[in-house]
């Protein structure tokens, strides 16, 4: 198995706690060859821990010829310009989310990737979340019938005062946490078409100027309605997923799911009555319900490690075998288009 050399730009929460952590635990596939971090003390610490080369200026690291891929974990507002430089320097690229604030910037990155012939990937690891895979499995089985609505809630209660609360740094719930559930939502809606978008955003407990409460509705012809919340002012989060189907439904969180359904062929045959039912009765029938449950396996109980390792395995196969990326730039372009429309509506006061 070929071992790929990786360079990482940025050694903050994402660069060190996520990417360096994951790559260090996949030694058969990846080797961290170099990191870049402008903070000298942090760089010395990380370089000793990871036993790799270190740079304070990422431009110096990009001059290397031995890197198989560069991870861009710079601050969010630098993702687009730094990613363009990585591709221009002739490196394969993995960029952290949020990729961009505008579709035009995504198009620039896609064009640069094609121009240079280099792989361009975006770190959207929640596509590999065990709970999401289970939701898709139940929906795809057909037991719930036609899917009418999917409700997704990435909610909790927190107050924040760091740089990710500022719009100038591409902060706020929609760009910070939002790409995770929005990527899932668009897969369930259908990645082949742009949904109609309705969005409401608010600032509640944040000390910055970016939103910390988002309500987003996606809808379209012959598509399920998707109701997505990303709120930091929900003290009683009830679920992560709820699915409404013609023959049943699903509810659950990241660790536990349950669903029930009836089989139409076993349901009583009914006829439409134009006249009032005898005895002033309401409609009533007895359906035979089938119930099932899912618990996250112990082997996948460490959510972030499970998602991240699955993402990096797919990335490794793409680099070494030409396998297709599970999360494509086109998928993320659709996501950014929805985000851009949300901010347009917010600015217009829609």
C-alpha positions, 0 to 999 in steps of 0.5 A, spaced: 500 500 500 502 506 497 503 511 503 501 518 501 505 524 504 500 530 506 502 537 508 497 541 512 496 548 512 493 551 519 494 547 526 488 550 529 482 546 531 481 543 524 488 542 522 490 539 528 484 536 532 481 533 526 486 532 520 492 531 524 489 526 529 486 522 523 492 522 519 496 520 524 492 514 526 492 512 518 499 510 518 498 505 512 495 510 508 498 517 510 504 520 512 504 527 515 510 530 512 509 537 513 505 542 517 504 550 516 502 554 522 504 562 523 504 561 531 511 559 533 510 556 539 504 552 536 508 550 530 514 548 535 509 544 539 505 540 533 512 539 529 515 535 535 508 531 536 507 529 529 515 529 528 514 532 521 517 539 518 514 545 520 513 552 516 510 559 518 509 561 511 505 556 507 508 559 501 514 555 503 511 549 504 507 549 497 514 549 494 515 542 496 515 537 490 514 531 495 507 532 497 501 528 494 496 532 497 495 539 501 490 540 506 487 547 507 485 548 514 486 555 514 481 560 517 474 560 513 475 566 510 481 564 507 479 557 504 478 560 497 484 564 496 489 559 499 486 553 495 487 557 489 494 558 491 495 550 492 492 548 486 496 553 482 502 550 485 501 544 482 498 540 489 492 536 490 487 539 494 483 537 500 479 544 503 476 544 510 468 547 510 465 552 509 468 551 502 466 558 500 460 564 501 459 564 493 458 560 487 462 564 483 468 562 488 466 555 487 466 555 480 473 558 480 476 553 484 473 547 479 476 551 473 483 551 477 482 544 478 481 542 471 486 547 468 491 544 473 489 537 472 489 536 480 484 533 485 480 538 488 476 535 494 472 538 500 472 535 507 464 534 508 465 528 513 458 528 515 456 524 509 459 518 512 455 519 519 453 512 521 446 515 523 445 518 516 447 512 513 442 508 517 436 514 515 438 513 507 438 505 508 431 506 511 428 511 506 432 507 500 428 500 502 422 503 500 418 501 507 416 508 508 413 509 502 413 516 498 417 521 502 413 527 504 418 531 509 425 530 512 426 534 518 433 535 520 435 539 527 442 540 529 440 544 535 443 545 542 444 551 546 451 555 547 453 562 547 459 564 543 464 570 542 470 567 538 472 569 531 467 564 528 461 569 530 463 574 525 461 575 518 467 578 516 471 571 517 465 567 514 462 565 521 455 564 523 451 557 524 450 557 517 457 557 514 460 554 520 455 548 522 451 548 517 455 545 511 454 538 515 446 537 515 446 541 509 450 536 505 445 531 508 439 534 506 441 536 499 443 528 498 436 527 501 432 532 496 436 530 490 443 533 488 441 533 481 437 540 481 437 546 485 431 547 490 427 552 492 429 556 498 426 559 504 430 561 510 430 565 516 436 567 520 437 571 527 442 573 532 440 571 539 446 569 544 452 570 539 457 576 541 459 577 534 454 579 528 453 573 524 447 568 525 446 563 531 439 561 529 437 558 522 431 555 519 431 553 512 426 550 508 428 546 501 422 544 497 421 542 489 416 538 485 416 531 486 421 532 492 420 531 499 420 538 503 426 538 507 426 542 514 432 544 517 434 547 523 441 549 525 440 553 532 444 555 538 438 557 542 434 550 543 435 548 550 431 542 549 433 538 542 428 533 541 431 529 535 436 529 529 432 526 524 424 525 523 422 522 516 414 523 514 412 517 509 406 515 506 406 508 509 410 510 516 415 514 519 422 515 522 425 519 528 431 519 532 438 522 534 445 520 532 445 514 536 439 511 536 433 511 530 426 507 530 421 507 525 415 504 523 410 502 517 405 499 515 404 494 508 399 497 504 397 490 501 395 488 508 391 495 510 383 494 509 380 497 503 377 503 504 372 507 499 370 515 499 364 517 502 361 523 500 355 523 506 356 523 513 359 516 516 353 512 520 353 514 527 357 521 527 363 517 527 370 519 525 374 515 520 378 509 524 381 503 522 386 498 525 393 498 521 398 492 522 404 496 524 411 494 523 417 497 528 424 497 528 430 500 531 437 501 530 443 503 535 450 505 533 454 499 533 460 500 538 465 500 533 462 506 530 460 510 537 466 515 536 462 519 531 468 524 529 473 518 528 468 514 524 466 519 519 473 522 518 476 515 517 471 513 512 472 520 508 480 519 508 479 512 506 475 514 500 480 520 499 486 515 499 482 511 493 481 517 489 488 519 489 491 512 488 486 508 484 482 513 481 475 512 485 470 517 485 469 522 490 463 521 495 463 528 496 464 532 489 465 539 488 458 539 484 455 537 490 458 542 494 457 547 489 449 546 490 450 547 497 454 554 497 448 556 492 443 554 497 447 558 502 448 564 498 440 564 497 439 564 504 444 570 505 440 574 500 434 573 503 436 575 510 439 581 507 433 583 503 429 582 509 425 576 506 
